[in-house]
Amino acid sequence: MGTPDYATKILQKLIKNYEVIALFAQPDKAVGRKQILTQPDTKKFILDNSLNIDIYQPEKLATKESVELLKKLQPDFIIVAAYGQILSKEILDIAPCINLHASLLPKYRGASPIQSSILNSDKLAGVTSMLMEEGLDSGDILEFKYIKLDRDIKVTELFEKLADIASELTIETIENFSKIEPLKQNSSISNYAKKIKREDGLISFNDSADEIYTKFRAFYFWPEIFLENGLKLKEINLIESQKEYLEVGKILQIDADGVEISTKKGSIKVSKLQAKSKKALNAIDYIRGKRLKVGDFIS
């Protein structure tokens, strides 16, 4: 049971090691301004590779029909990875349901553990295999793996790394399942990682350079970071994070690599921008078009 590319990595690994009898994914969804009907990544992988795996996309999993179908399939395990639906107790009782959650539980429960690890400047990130129960990511821990984070890692790169880890951990957990002693989570130290919304990408030059750069890395894929006027900062680097500026959003320097801009504390260099409803532009071309120079303001 899984929908996005994170789940596809796990699916690929499972197919190489076991008989996968069915995929449950979210329904096809209209995406983008043109509302193009798009298949879940897991489904696309199965169809593109002409694999003999049944695909189910129920609008709601918590129905009598879905429960009866799963009972009929008689799975040994139900592997869950970023599926996007809640599993009822009736389904949890059919077979061991193992969730590959992209957090070192109980650190981040909820929808955005990977973004949260970047937003909170964590030193480590990882994946936990968990025996599912009715609560939200609160089941017993089976196994986990982790990596060290560097300060420049973007969410897309971290997703890739954790998907690779999750695929390996899935196989290890299944192989070791009969020998593992599940560990109860300490709920008192858990945090809820809320679903990311578009407005989370809103930034201001009144924020510090560190805050802007951290949001840029966490929201690099979506929703990206943008000013109140809709101007997206598509590519940026942190220049320094200590100097305090009375004038924020001021162009401090222009060179071949981009435009250095002041923030409340520290400065960033922007190399690509995108105005609302316009194409992305090299930052140099953008400021030339706006006739801006050193000492002028971007707002």
JOWONOR-V513752 format. One record per residue. N is the residue number from 0. RES is the residue in three letters. SS is DSSP state (@ for helix, = for strand, . for the rest). Layout:
BEGIN
N,RES,SS  N,RES,SS
END
This chain:
BEGIN
0,MET,.  1,GLY,=  2,THR,.  3,PRO,.  4,ASP,@  5,TYR,@  6,ALA,@  7,THR,@  8,LYS,@  9,ILE,@  10,LEU,@  11,GLN,@  12,LYS,@  13,LEU,@  14,ILE,@  15,LYS,@  16,ASN,@  17,TYR,.  18,GLU,.  19,VAL,.  20,ILE,.  21,ALA,=  22,LEU,=  23,PHE,=  24,ALA,.  25,GLN,.  26,PRO,.  27,ASP,.  28,LYS,=  29,ALA,=  30,VAL,=  31,GLY,.  32,ARG,.  33,LYS,.  34,GLN,.  35,ILE,=  36,LEU,=  37,THR,=  38,GLN,.  39,PRO,.  40,ASP,@  41,THR,@  42,LYS,@  43,LYS,@  44,PHE,@  45,ILE,@  46,LEU,@  47,ASP,@  48,ASN,.  49,SER,.  50,LEU,.  51,ASN,.  52,ILE,.  53,ASP,=  54,ILE,=  55,TYR,=  56,GLN,.  57,PRO,.  58,GLU,.  59,LYS,.  60,LEU,.  61,ALA,.  62,THR,.  63,LYS,@  64,GLU,@  65,SER,@  66,VAL,@  67,GLU,@  68,LEU,@  69,LEU,@  70,LYS,@  71,LYS,@  72,LEU,@  73,GLN,.  74,PRO,.  75,ASP,.  76,PHE,=  77,ILE,=  78,ILE,=  79,VAL,=  80,ALA,=  81,ALA,.  82,TYR,.  83,GLY,.  84,GLN,.  85,ILE,.  86,LEU,.  87,SER,.  88,LYS,@  89,GLU,@  90,ILE,@  91,LEU,@  92,ASP,.  93,ILE,.  94,ALA,.  95,PRO,=  96,CYS,=  97,ILE,=  98,ASN,=  99,LEU,=  100,HIS,=  101,ALA,.  102,SER,.  103,LEU,.  104,LEU,.  105,PRO,.  106,LYS,.  107,TYR,=  108,ARG,=  109,GLY,=  110,ALA,.  111,SER,.  112,PRO,@  113,ILE,@  114,GLN,@  115,SER,@  116,SER,@  117,ILE,@  118,LEU,@  119,ASN,.  120,SER,.  121,ASP,.  122,LYS,.  123,LEU,=  124,ALA,=  125,GLY,=  126,VAL,=  127,THR,=  128,SER,=  129,MET,=  130,LEU,=  131,MET,.  132,GLU,.  133,GLU,.  134,GLY,.  135,LEU,.  136,ASP,.  137,SER,.  138,GLY,.  139,ASP,=  140,ILE,=  141,LEU,=  142,GLU,=  143,PHE,=  144,LYS,=  145,TYR,=  146,ILE,=  147,LYS,=  148,LEU,.  149,ASP,.  150,ARG,.  151,ASP,.  152,ILE,.  153,LYS,.  154,VAL,@  155,THR,@  156,GLU,@  157,LEU,@  158,PHE,@  159,GLU,@  160,LYS,@  161,LEU,@  162,ALA,@  163,ASP,@  164,ILE,@  165,ALA,@  166,SER,@  167,GLU,@  168,LEU,@  169,THR,@  170,ILE,@  171,GLU,@  172,THR,@  173,ILE,@  174,GLU,@  175,ASN,@  176,PHE,@  177,SER,@  178,LYS,@  179,ILE,.  180,GLU,.  181,PRO,.  182,LEU,=  183,LYS,.  184,GLN,.  185,ASN,.  186,SER,@  187,SER,@  188,ILE,@  189,SER,.  190,ASN,=  191,TYR,=  192,ALA,=  193,LYS,.  194,LYS,.  195,ILE,.  196,LYS,.  197,ARG,@  198,GLU,@  199,ASP,@  200,GLY,@  201,LEU,=  202,ILE,.  203,SER,.  204,PHE,.  205,ASN,.  206,ASP,.  207,SER,.  208,ALA,@  209,ASP,@  210,GLU,@  211,ILE,@  212,TYR,@  213,THR,@  214,LYS,@  215,PHE,@  216,ARG,@  217,ALA,@  218,PHE,.  219,TYR,.  220,PHE,.  221,TRP,.  222,PRO,.  223,GLU,.  224,ILE,.  225,PHE,=  226,LEU,.  227,GLU,.  228,ASN,.  229,GLY,.  230,LEU,.  231,LYS,=  232,LEU,=  233,LYS,=  234,GLU,=  235,ILE,=  236,ASN,=  237,LEU,=  238,ILE,=  239,GLU,=  240,SER,=  241,GLN,=  242,LYS,=  243,GLU,=  244,TYR,.  245,LEU,.  246,GLU,.  247,VAL,.  248,GLY,.  249,LYS,=  250,ILE,=  251,LEU,=  252,GLN,=  253,ILE,=  254,ASP,=  255,ALA,.  256,ASP,.  257,GLY,=  258,VAL,=  259,GLU,=  260,ILE,=  261,SER,=  262,THR,.  263,LYS,.  264,LYS,=  265,GLY,=  266,SER,=  267,ILE,=  268,LYS,=  269,VAL,=  270,SER,=  271,LYS,=  272,LEU,=  273,GLN,=  274,ALA,.  275,LYS,.  276,SER,.  277,LYS,.  278,LYS,.  279,ALA,.  280,LEU,=  281,ASN,=  282,ALA,@  283,ILE,@  284,ASP,@  285,TYR,@  286,ILE,@  287,ARG,@  288,GLY,@  289,LYS,.  290,ARG,.  291,LEU,.  292,LYS,.  293,VAL,.  294,GLY,.  295,ASP,.  296,PHE,=  297,ILE,.  298,SER,.
END
